[in-house]
Amino acid sequence: MSRNSNQLNVPQAKNAMNRFKMECANEVGVNLKEGYNGDLSSKEAGSVGGQMVKRQIDFMRTNWESKGQVERITYQYALAV
């Protein structure tokens, strides 16, 4: 049984996450609109999500390096066929 893990831990962060998503979409040239974006191709949606992850990893890496901490990144994948 799978469960949806796409829930924000801090509901008040929803607006910030939407702005972040729009910024990332602009960076990769995907035209997102407010609300429903079901007309995007998988490639477009994936490029937005990938850019979001890339920027988050860059942010974490910068913070780790500035604090002299060891870098450790764990990737977890789930594939449903």
N, C-alpha and C positions, 0 to 999 in steps of 0.2 A: 504494500500500500504506500503510495507516495503522498507527500504533503507539500503544499505550496510554501516555499520559503521566501517568496518575494514580498514580504511584509517589512515595513520600516520599523526598526526598534524604537525610534523616536518619531511619533506621528507628526509632531510639529516641524519636522525637517522636510516634509513633503514639498513645499514650495522651493526650498533650496535644491532638492534633488531634481525637480523639474527644470529649474534654471540650469543646473549642471548638465542635464541631458540635452537641453537646447544648445548650450555652448559646444558640447562634444559633436552634436549633429552638424552644426555650422562648420566646425573644423574639418569634418570629413566630407562636407558638401551634400549632406542629406537635408532635404527640405521638410522639417517636422512642422506640424501645426498643433495648436492647442487641442487637447481632447484626443479623439480616436485617430489612429494612424495605421489602421489595418490594411491600407492600400500599399504600404511599403513592401518591397521585396525582402526576402530573407537576407539577401546580401546587404541591403541598406540597413536593415534593423541590426544585423550582426556587426556591421561596421560602427554603428553608434555605440552599441554595448561594448565592443572591443576597445573603442577609444576611451570610454568611461573607465574601464578596468586599467588600461594603460596609464591614464592620468592618476588614478588612485595609487597604483604601484609606484609611479614616479614620486608622488607626494610622500608615501611611506618611506621610500628609499632615502629621500632628502632628509626627512626627520630622523631616520636611523643614523645616517652618516653624521648629521650635525650633533647627535648625542653620543657618537662613538659606539653605538650598539652593533652587534653582529647582525648581518642581513640574513633573514630566513623567510622565504616565501613558499607557501604550500599551496599547490593547486589541487582543486577537487573537481572532478568531472563526473557528470552523469549523462548517460546516453540512453535515450528511449527510442526503440525501433518498433 
